[in-house]
Amino acid sequence: MKKILKWIFLWFFIAFCFQLSAKVSAQPYLLGMIEVKFCNNNQTKKELDMVNKAGEKLPICVEFTNKATTPITINIEFLDSVITDDNLKDRACNAADRPKTQFGNFMLPYKWEVIIPAQKTIQRKYDIKHPVGFSWWSHGCLAYNIVGEDIKNESMFTIRIRSIKYLDVFVSDTESIQAFALSQKPKFNKIGDEYEINLWIFNKGNIDENIHIKSTLSNIFGFTKEFYFDLTLPANTWMILTTPSFILPVYGWFFWLKSEIAYTPMFNFNITNAQEPSQIYTEGIKNTQTLLFVWTRQSRIMIIILLVFILWIFRISHKKNT
């Protein structure tokens, strides 16, 4: 009798496991039909890095796409992001039933439920506002799950499968300043039969920057030479840049030096190795243009010939008038 009861119990347990497995397998399938991206500044990203000033609302744009042929309803929640306590030190989303602190607690009220029509993409906007006086990192995550797909059993456990997207916000009360000055009077240096150009760049802001410079030297006769510089320039620092040596046309004369400065703030949003950041917000491009002149023996001859020609024309014109 006991043996029969054991077999009956075993069959019931196997049947329950198969039923549970079927339900659990349905969850990731439906969840896999939902694609979530961040769409701030009209750019869809799977993760989002932002900078904000304390006391001001920061919009968070989220794009939901339903690839299934039927509408799907999901629950979303903005939670704190944490680092696991194990040896891996992986990034994770805090449990929904734990108190929210530096991220979830600063989200302005929002609706948890999102209904996504079949094979459609919708956007929703949410706001976060850190209080005045808050300064430093604020790490969060967006967790979402399919509504009505929880597996519940009072005597055992509840299973909820969800997906996660991470967000990072650096909050500061300090105004950022990004300003550059490129020398308006670069100089030619003659080295034997070749030349080089010295020009300086000054980071006048309070932000360390990664800088890429493209300088083009040209004249009206079709001569063109390009130079590239890649450097890291700390805040409030200047640096002299020197081009590789090159050969100029023998006639010398006037040249235009046009420079394009592309700058990217040195800011690391990686939660696992966060360092004291400078207050930075944007990246961009700045253009400058300078007129240069080079004397050569040939250019002096050209000047003399030009002056003689002008005098000759003047003399002929004067004779005709008399």
C-alpha positions, 0 to 999 in steps of 0.5 A, spaced: 500 500 500 505 504 501 509 503 495 502 504 491 501 511 495 509 513 493 507 511 486 501 516 486 505 521 489 510 521 484 506 521 478 502 527 481 509 531 482 511 529 475 504 532 472 505 538 477 512 539 474 510 538 467 504 543 468 509 548 472 514 547 466 509 549 461 507 555 464 514 558 466 516 556 459 510 561 456 512 567 460 519 568 457 516 567 450 511 572 451 516 577 454 521 575 448 515 578 444 516 585 447 522 590 446 524 595 450 528 601 449 530 608 451 528 614 446 531 620 449 533 625 444 530 621 438 535 615 439 533 608 441 538 605 446 538 599 450 541 603 456 541 610 458 546 615 461 544 621 463 546 628 467 541 632 470 541 638 475 538 637 482 531 640 483 530 639 475 525 634 472 529 629 467 524 626 462 525 619 461 523 616 454 521 609 453 519 605 447 515 599 447 514 594 441 510 588 441 512 583 436 506 578 437 499 578 433 495 579 440 495 585 445 500 584 451 499 588 457 506 589 462 507 592 468 513 596 469 517 599 475 523 603 476 527 601 481 534 602 484 540 598 481 545 595 485 551 590 485 551 583 487 554 581 494 557 575 491 564 575 488 562 576 481 559 583 483 554 583 477 549 589 476 542 587 478 535 590 479 533 591 486 527 587 489 521 590 488 519 589 495 525 593 498 525 600 500 527 605 494 532 610 495 536 614 490 533 612 484 526 609 485 524 614 490 525 620 486 521 618 480 515 622 479 508 618 479 507 614 473 502 608 471 505 601 472 501 598 467 502 599 459 498 596 454 501 595 447 497 593 441 499 587 437 505 589 432 505 596 434 510 601 437 508 606 443 512 611 447 511 613 454 515 619 458 516 618 465 520 624 469 525 623 475 527 629 480 532 629 485 532 634 490 536 640 491 542 638 495 543 631 492 549 630 488 553 624 485 550 618 482 543 615 481 543 608 479 536 605 477 533 600 472 526 599 469 523 592 470 517 589 466 513 583 466 507 580 463 501 581 467 497 575 469 503 570 467 505 569 475 505 562 477 502 562 484 502 556 489 500 557 496 504 551 499 510 552 495 512 559 491 510 564 486 514 565 480 515 572 476 519 572 470 521 579 468 526 583 464 531 589 466 534 595 462 539 599 466 539 607 467 544 611 470 544 619 472 549 623 475 546 629 479 550 635 480 549 642 483 555 645 479 554 648 472 559 645 467 563 649 462 566 647 456 570 652 452 576 651 448 581 656 444 585 654 439 591 659 437 589 664 432 597 665 430 600 658 429 607 659 426 611 655 421 618 653 423 623 651 418 627 645 419 632 644 413 628 644 407 621 642 411 616 646 415 612 644 421 606 648 424 606 649 432 599 651 435 596 651 442 590 649 444 587 651 451 581 647 455 578 653 458 572 649 461 572 645 468 571 639 464 577 634 462 576 632 455 578 627 450 579 631 443 580 630 436 583 635 431 583 635 424 587 641 421 587 642 413 593 647 410 591 649 403 592 655 398 588 658 392 593 654 388 590 647 390 595 645 395 592 641 401 595 638 407 592 634 413 594 633 420 590 629 425 591 630 433 588 625 438 589 628 446 586 628 453 586 635 455 585 636 463 580 642 465 583 649 465 590 646 461 593 648 455 598 644 450 602 646 444 601 641 438 606 640 433 605 637 426 609 632 423 614 636 418 612 637 411 614 640 404 611 646 402 611 649 395 617 652 393 613 659 392 610 659 399 605 665 399 599 665 403 595 659 406 589 657 410 589 653 416 582 650 418 581 646 424 576 642 426 575 640 434 571 634 436 571 634 443 568 628 448 567 629 455 571 624 460 565 621 464 564 614 466 557 611 467 560 604 469 557 603 476 562 598 477 568 603 477 565 609 478 570 615 479 570 622 481 567 625 475 568 632 472 561 636 471 560 634 464 554 634 459 555 635 452 560 633 446 560 637 440 565 640 434 568 647 434 571 650 427 577 655 427 580 658 421 587 662 420 591 665 415 598 664 414 604 666 410 611 663 408 616 667 405 621 663 401 626 665 395 621 664 390 616 668 393 620 674 394 622 673 387 614 673 385 613 679 389 619 683 385 616 680 379 609 683 381 611 689 383 615 690 376 609 688 373 604 693 376 609 699 375 610 697 368 602 697 367 602 704 371 607 707 366 604 705 360 597 707 363 601 714 364 603 715 357 597 713 354 594 719 359 599 724 357 
